[in-house]
Amino acid sequence: MAGEAAEGERMTGYLDRIGAGKILVDPEPLTFDFIPPGLIGRDDKFDHIASIFQSIDNSRVSCHVAITGKVGSGKTVLSHLFTTDLRRHLAGRREIQVVHVNCRNNPSKSQVLQRIVTSLDERHPERGFGSGEILQSVRKQLHGSRSHLLLVLDEVDHLLRADKGDLLYQLLRIDEGQEERGTISLIIISQEQVLDQLEPAVLSRFGKGHHIRMEAYDADALMEIARQRAELACHDGSVSDGVLRTIGQRASEHGDARVAIELLEDAVRKAEIAGRDEVLADDVRFLAKGIGRPVEPGVVDALSQHAQLALLALCRRLKKEDEVSTGDAEKLYHVVCEEYEVKPRSHTTFWKYLKTLERQQLVEARTANRTEGRGRTQYFSIPAAMPGTLEKRVESALQSNS
């Protein structure tokens, strides 16, 4: 009996980790569909869209905007947060009905119209009505309930390819010949510059100047996006600033928030599989090897001997730390020079070696306040490679040249 109990414990003990993540508390914030409580680094975009919709509190006014940008630039999150905030802001003054339609999943005119009408009335029949009838049914429902439809068409380029902008034209003309005005406002979202694809008749009604372009995120913004998601999803202290900075640096090669979030999620899972209660920068580096440009052996071989020694010094420290200050890097360089029995160069020349490594994109630098004392200094990191692996490559190059 004791043997059977031990066997049963052995067979099911591995399941103890289910629901008991050492790092992950809530996986939802690490999914692409999650809408965060705020959008990092896009305050100017909120100001811009608010200026376009500044007259929306008038019951006879409709407003329209196109939001464009690459994947992971925050287009969909901007639309969700704005529409949520707008409904709350106008509560008691104008009733806003928000309908989001993803045109990749609903690429035809009939599919989009069906999504709109069933969002407003779940009992509406799915068949037997033409587009004109459905539009007038939508209009009748909205005016009957004294509501305004704010329609968000995400990935609208799929719809435009299917119907050449015909549905947009019908939506924009929904109040034509009617006494009431201000039935529908439109937010269209695309990776492409969709305004150039619209017919002049559609563009004149939409407003060519009503365009918000979402630029790619830089490393600092991506670091803060990763921080936001880590704070929502993980135990306190399990993801350090250095790890977040490495995520930001690696994801910045694409400028894509989704890459940053995916790196964070995969690094968390890698650390948990290893049984650790914290994520390491090497977890991120390992997962990010396929992102961007790898470090080519020829780049290391082409460096001067002292630039290689400076890089070796950085690698050895960055196996244990996320970054190293200029002062500490120079001290480590002197230690390495002593090991290889060469005379270290001056501070100014050493600084030039660091700048060479940065130009070759072997290291990245950031300027920040000193951790001790006053003033500012530069901190160096190696986000593009595993420092231990790069260390062996540099040692091999130095040995070949000796």
C-alpha positions as CSV (number, residue, x, y, z in Angstrom):
1,M,0.0,0.0,0.0
2,A,2.8,2.4,0.9
3,G,4.4,1.7,-2.5
4,E,1.2,2.5,-4.3
5,A,0.8,5.8,-2.3
6,A,4.3,6.8,-3.2
7,E,3.7,5.9,-6.9
8,G,0.5,8.0,-6.9
9,E,2.3,11.0,-5.3
10,R,5.1,10.7,-7.8
11,M,2.7,10.6,-10.7
12,T,0.7,13.7,-9.6
13,G,3.3,15.7,-7.8
14,Y,4.3,17.6,-10.9
15,L,0.8,19.0,-11.0
16,D,1.4,21.0,-7.9
17,R,2.8,23.9,-10.0
18,I,-0.7,24.4,-11.5
19,G,-2.2,27.6,-10.1
20,A,0.9,28.2,-8.0
21,G,3.1,30.3,-10.3
22,K,6.2,31.7,-8.6
23,I,6.1,34.7,-10.8
24,L,2.9,34.9,-12.7
25,V,-0.2,35.9,-10.8
26,D,-2.6,36.8,-13.7
27,P,-1.8,35.8,-17.3
28,E,-4.5,38.0,-18.9
29,P,-2.4,41.2,-19.0
30,L,0.1,39.4,-21.1
31,T,-2.4,38.6,-23.8
32,F,-2.7,40.7,-27.0
33,D,-6.4,41.3,-26.5
34,F,-6.0,42.7,-23.0
35,I,-6.9,46.4,-22.8
36,P,-4.7,48.1,-20.2
37,P,-5.9,50.9,-17.9
38,G,-3.7,53.4,-19.7
39,L,-1.7,53.8,-23.0
40,I,2.0,54.4,-22.4
41,G,3.6,57.4,-24.3
42,R,0.5,58.4,-26.2
43,D,-0.8,61.4,-24.3
44,D,-0.5,63.6,-27.5
45,K,-2.7,61.1,-29.4
46,F,-5.4,61.4,-26.8
47,D,-5.2,65.2,-27.1
48,H,-5.4,64.9,-30.9
49,I,-8.5,62.6,-31.0
50,A,-10.2,64.8,-28.4
51,S,-9.7,67.8,-30.5
52,I,-11.3,66.0,-33.5
53,F,-14.3,65.0,-31.4
54,Q,-14.5,68.3,-29.6
55,S,-18.1,69.0,-30.8
56,I,-19.4,65.5,-30.2
57,D,-21.5,66.6,-27.3
58,N,-23.8,68.4,-29.8
59,S,-26.7,65.9,-30.7
60,R,-26.6,67.0,-34.4
61,V,-22.9,66.4,-34.9
62,S,-20.9,63.4,-36.1
63,C,-17.1,63.1,-36.0
64,H,-14.8,60.9,-37.9
65,V,-11.1,59.9,-37.6
66,A,-8.6,57.5,-39.2
67,I,-5.9,56.0,-36.9
68,T,-3.0,54.4,-38.7
69,G,0.3,52.8,-37.7
70,K,2.3,49.6,-37.7
71,V,1.3,46.5,-35.7
72,G,1.8,47.0,-32.0
73,S,1.7,50.8,-32.1
74,G,-1.3,51.1,-29.8
75,K,-4.1,51.9,-32.4
76,T,-6.7,49.5,-31.0
77,V,-6.0,50.3,-27.4
78,L,-6.3,54.1,-28.2
79,S,-9.7,53.5,-29.7
80,H,-11.0,51.4,-26.8
81,L,-9.8,53.7,-24.1
82,F,-11.0,56.8,-25.9
83,T,-14.5,55.4,-26.6
84,T,-14.8,54.2,-22.9
85,D,-13.7,57.6,-21.6
86,L,-16.0,59.4,-24.0
87,R,-19.1,57.5,-23.0
88,R,-18.3,58.2,-19.3
89,H,-17.6,61.9,-20.0
90,L,-20.9,62.4,-21.9
91,A,-23.1,60.5,-19.6
92,G,-26.3,62.5,-19.0
93,R,-25.6,64.7,-22.0
94,R,-25.5,62.3,-25.0
95,E,-26.0,58.6,-25.1
96,I,-23.1,56.9,-27.0
97,Q,-23.5,53.4,-28.3
98,V,-20.0,52.0,-29.1
99,V,-19.7,49.1,-31.6
100,H,-16.2,47.6,-32.4
101,V,-16.0,45.5,-35.5
102,N,-12.8,43.8,-36.6
103,C,-12.9,43.8,-40.4
104,R,-10.2,41.0,-40.7
105,N,-12.8,38.7,-39.1
106,N,-15.8,40.4,-40.8
107,P,-14.4,41.6,-44.2
108,S,-17.6,42.0,-46.2
109,K,-20.2,44.8,-46.1
110,S,-23.0,42.3,-45.0
111,Q,-20.9,41.0,-42.2
112,V,-20.1,44.4,-40.8
113,L,-23.7,45.6,-41.1
114,Q,-24.9,42.4,-39.3
115,R,-22.4,43.0,-36.5
116,I,-23.7,46.6,-36.1
117,V,-27.4,45.8,-36.1
118,T,-27.1,42.8,-33.7
119,S,-24.9,44.8,-31.3
120,L,-27.8,47.3,-31.1
121,D,-30.6,44.7,-31.2
122,E,-29.8,41.0,-30.5
123,R,-33.3,40.0,-31.8
124,H,-32.8,41.4,-35.2
125,P,-33.1,38.7,-37.9
126,E,-29.8,37.7,-39.5
127,R,-31.2,37.2,-43.0
128,G,-33.6,38.8,-45.4
129,F,-32.5,42.4,-45.4
130,G,-30.5,44.4,-47.9
131,S,-27.8,46.9,-46.8
132,G,-30.0,49.9,-47.3
133,E,-32.7,48.3,-45.1
134,I,-30.3,47.4,-42.4
135,L,-28.9,51.0,-42.3
136,Q,-32.3,52.5,-42.0
137,S,-33.1,50.0,-39.3
138,V,-29.9,51.0,-37.4
139,R,-30.9,54.7,-37.9
140,K,-34.4,54.0,-36.6
141,Q,-33.1,52.2,-33.5
142,L,-30.6,54.9,-32.7
143,H,-33.1,57.8,-33.0
144,G,-35.8,55.8,-31.1
145,S,-33.5,55.4,-28.2
146,R,-32.0,58.9,-28.6
147,S,-28.5,57.3,-29.0
148,H,-25.5,58.1,-31.1
149,L,-23.5,55.2,-32.7
150,L,-19.7,55.4,-32.4
151,L,-18.6,52.8,-34.9
152,V,-15.0,51.5,-34.7
153,L,-13.9,49.6,-37.8
154,D,-10.5,48.0,-36.9
155,E,-8.3,46.7,-39.8
156,V,-10.6,48.5,-42.1
157,D,-8.3,47.9,-45.1
158,H,-9.8,44.3,-45.3
159,L,-13.3,45.9,-45.8
160,L,-12.0,48.5,-48.3
161,R,-10.4,45.7,-50.4
162,A,-13.7,43.9,-50.5
163,D,-16.2,46.8,-51.2
164,K,-14.0,49.7,-52.4
165,G,-15.3,52.0,-49.7
166,D,-19.0,51.6,-50.6
167,L,-20.1,50.9,-47.0
168,L,-18.2,53.9,-45.6
169,Y,-19.9,56.1,-48.2
170,Q,-23.3,54.7,-47.2
171,L,-22.6,55.2,-43.5
172,L,-21.4,58.8,-44.0
173,R,-24.6,59.5,-46.0
174,I,-27.0,57.9,-43.5
175,D,-28.6,61.2,-42.5
176,E,-28.9,62.6,-46.1
177,G,-32.4,63.8,-46.8
178,Q,-33.4,63.3,-43.1
179,E,-34.4,66.0,-40.6
180,E,-32.3,64.5,-37.8
181,R,-28.6,64.7,-38.0
182,G,-25.6,63.1,-36.1
183,T,-26.5,59.5,-36.3
184,I,-23.1,57.9,-36.6
185,S,-19.5,58.8,-35.9
186,L,-16.7,56.7,-37.3
187,I,-13.2,55.6,-36.2
188,I,-11.4,53.6,-38.8
189,I,-8.1,51.8,-38.0
190,S,-5.5,50.4,-40.3
191,Q,-1.8,49.6,-40.7
192,E,-2.0,51.4,-44.0
193,Q,-2.6,55.0,-44.9
194,V,-6.2,54.3,-45.8
195,L,-7.3,57.8,-46.5
196,D,-5.3,57.6,-49.8
197,Q,-7.5,54.7,-50.8
198,L,-10.8,56.5,-50.3
199,E,-12.8,57.8,-53.2
200,P,-13.0,61.7,-53.3
201,A,-16.7,61.6,-52.4
202,V,-15.9,59.6,-49.3
203,L,-12.8,61.6,-48.4
204,S,-14.7,64.9,-48.6
205,R,-17.2,63.7,-46.1
206,F,-14.7,62.0,-43.9
207,G,-12.2,64.9,-43.7
208,K,-8.7,64.4,-44.9
209,G,-7.2,66.2,-42.0
210,H,-8.8,63.8,-39.5
211,H,-5.9,61.5,-39.3
212,I,-3.9,60.3,-36.3
213,R,-0.6,58.5,-37.2
214,M,0.8,56.2,-34.5
215,E,4.6,56.1,-34.7
216,A,6.7,53.1,-33.7
217,Y,7.6,52.9,-30.0
218,D,11.1,53.6,-28.8
219,A,13.0,51.5,-26.3
220,D,12.0,53.7,-23.3
221,A,8.3,53.5,-24.1
222,L,8.5,49.7,-24.7
223,M,10.3,49.3,-21.3
224,E,7.4,51.2,-19.6
225,I,4.8,49.1,-21.5
226,A,6.6,45.9,-20.2
227,R,6.7,47.4,-16.7
228,Q,2.9,48.2,-16.9
229,R,2.1,44.6,-17.9
230,A,4.6,43.1,-15.4
231,E,3.0,45.0,-12.5
232,L,-0.4,43.8,-13.5
233,A,0.6,40.2,-14.2
234,C,3.5,39.3,-11.9
235,H,4.5,39.1,-8.2
236,D,6.2,42.3,-7.0
237,G,9.9,42.3,-7.5
238,S,9.9,39.3,-9.8
239,V,10.8,41.3,-12.9
240,S,13.6,43.8,-12.3
241,D,14.3,47.1,-14.0
242,G,17.2,45.6,-15.8
243,V,15.0,42.9,-17.3
244,L,12.4,45.4,-18.4
245,R,15.2,47.6,-20.0
246,T,16.5,44.6,-21.9
247,I,12.9,43.8,-23.2
248,G,12.6,47.5,-24.3
249,Q,15.9,47.5,-26.1
250,R,15.2,44.2,-27.9
251,A,11.6,45.1,-28.9
252,S,12.7,48.5,-30.1
253,E,14.2,46.9,-33.2
254,H,10.6,46.5,-34.3
255,G,9.0,49.4,-32.3
256,D,6.2,46.9,-31.5
257,A,4.5,46.7,-28.1
258,R,3.4,43.1,-28.9
259,V,7.0,42.0,-29.2
260,A,7.7,43.5,-25.8
261,I,4.7,41.8,-24.2
262,E,5.5,38.5,-25.9
263,L,9.1,38.6,-24.7
264,L,7.9,39.4,-21.1
265,E,5.4,36.5,-21.2
266,D,7.9,34.0,-22.6
267,A,10.6,35.1,-20.2
268,V,8.3,34.7,-17.2
269,R,7.4,31.2,-18.4
270,K,11.0,30.2,-19.0
271,A,11.9,31.4,-15.5
272,E,9.0,29.5,-13.9
273,I,9.9,26.3,-15.8
274,A,13.4,26.6,-14.3
275,G,11.8,26.9,-10.9
276,R,13.0,30.5,-10.2
277,D,11.0,33.2,-8.6
278,E,12.5,36.0,-10.7
279,V,13.1,36.6,-14.4
280,L,16.7,37.1,-15.6
281,A,17.9,39.4,-18.4
282,D,19.4,36.2,-19.9
283,D,15.9,34.8,-20.2
284,V,15.0,37.7,-22.4
285,R,18.3,37.6,-24.4
286,F,17.9,33.9,-25.1
287,L,14.3,34.3,-26.3
288,A,15.2,37.4,-28.4
289,K,18.0,35.7,-30.3
290,G,15.7,35.6,-33.4
291,I,14.8,39.2,-33.2
292,G,16.8,41.7,-35.2
293,R,20.4,41.3,-36.1
294,P,22.6,38.7,-34.4
295,V,26.2,39.6,-33.5
296,E,28.4,38.4,-36.3
297,P,31.8,36.9,-35.5
298,G,33.5,39.1,-38.0
299,V,32.3,42.2,-36.1
300,V,34.2,41.1,-33.0
301,D,37.3,39.9,-35.0
302,A,37.5,43.4,-36.7
303,L,37.8,45.2,-33.3
304,S,41.2,46.4,-32.1
305,Q,42.8,44.5,-29.3
306,H,41.9,47.1,-26.7
307,A,38.3,47.4,-27.9
308,Q,38.1,43.6,-27.5
309,L,39.5,43.9,-24.0
310,A,36.9,46.6,-23.2
311,L,34.1,44.3,-24.6
312,L,35.4,41.4,-22.6
313,A,35.4,43.4,-19.4
314,L,31.7,44.4,-20.0
315,C,30.7,40.8,-20.8
316,R,32.1,39.4,-17.6
317,R,30.2,41.9,-15.5
318,L,27.0,41.8,-17.5
319,K,26.8,38.0,-17.0
320,K,25.8,38.9,-13.4
321,E,24.4,42.5,-13.7
322,D,21.9,44.1,-16.1
323,E,24.2,47.1,-16.8
324,V,27.5,48.6,-15.8
325,S,28.5,52.3,-15.3
326,T,31.4,53.9,-17.2
327,G,33.5,54.1,-14.1
328,D,33.1,50.4,-13.2
329,A,33.6,49.4,-16.8
330,E,37.0,51.2,-16.8
331,K,38.0,49.4,-13.6
332,L,37.1,46.1,-15.1
333,Y,39.0,47.0,-18.3
334,H,42.2,47.6,-16.2
335,V,41.7,44.1,-14.6
336,V,41.4,42.4,-18.0
337,C,44.4,44.3,-19.3
338,E,46.4,43.0,-16.4
339,E,45.2,39.5,-17.1
340,Y,46.4,39.7,-20.7
341,E,49.6,41.5,-19.7
342,V,49.0,44.7,-21.7
343,K,49.2,48.3,-20.6
344,P,45.7,49.9,-20.4
345,R,45.1,53.0,-22.4
346,S,44.0,56.4,-21.0
347,H,40.5,57.3,-19.9
348,T,39.9,59.3,-23.0
349,T,41.0,56.4,-25.3
350,F,39.0,53.9,-23.3
351,W,35.9,56.1,-23.8
352,K,36.5,56.0,-27.5
353,Y,36.5,52.2,-27.3
354,L,33.1,52.2,-25.6
355,K,31.8,54.5,-28.4
356,T,33.2,52.1,-31.0
357,L,31.4,49.2,-29.3
358,E,28.2,51.3,-29.3
359,R,28.5,52.2,-33.0
360,Q,29.0,48.6,-33.8
361,Q,25.8,47.9,-31.8
362,L,27.5,45.5,-29.6
363,V,26.5,47.5,-26.5
364,E,23.9,50.0,-25.8
365,A,24.3,53.1,-23.6
366,R,21.9,55.2,-21.5
367,T,22.6,58.3,-19.5
368,A,21.2,58.5,-16.0
369,N,21.9,59.8,-12.4
370,R,24.7,58.1,-10.6
371,T,23.6,55.5,-8.0
372,E,26.2,57.0,-5.6
373,G,27.1,60.7,-5.4
374,R,26.0,63.5,-7.6
375,G,26.0,64.0,-11.4
376,R,25.1,61.7,-14.3
377,T,27.0,59.0,-16.0
378,Q,26.4,56.4,-18.8
379,Y,25.4,52.9,-18.2
380,F,26.2,50.1,-20.7
381,S,24.3,46.9,-21.4
382,I,24.4,44.1,-24.0
383,P,20.8,43.5,-25.0
384,A,21.5,41.9,-28.4
385,A,23.5,38.9,-27.2
386,M,24.1,36.5,-24.3
387,P,27.1,38.1,-22.4
388,G,28.5,34.6,-21.6
389,T,28.4,33.5,-25.2
390,L,29.9,36.8,-26.4
391,E,32.6,36.5,-23.8
392,K,33.8,33.2,-25.2
393,R,33.8,34.7,-28.7
394,V,35.9,37.7,-27.6
395,E,38.3,35.4,-25.7
396,S,38.7,33.3,-28.9
397,A,39.4,36.4,-30.9
398,L,42.0,37.6,-28.4
399,Q,43.7,34.2,-28.4
400,S,43.9,34.1,-32.2
401,N,45.6,37.5,-32.2
402,S,48.1,36.7,-29.5
